[in-house]
Amino acid sequence: MLDFECPHCHKEFEIEGDNLPDFACDDVIWECPECDKETKIGWYAVIEER
């Protein structure tokens, strides 16, 4: 589960990883259940020092 704040109504939701695209360069359309506005979401890889 990932916490996500709708950029339109600012309500926070939990989004399952299954709802995200498979690759970092892709995105999906997410519809807010509160305000019914659509937002394009995706993810990106972050490199870290170990």
Secondary structure, DSSP 8 states (H G I E B T S, - for coil): -EEEE-TTT--EEEE-GGGS-SSTT-EEEEE-TTT--EEEEE--------
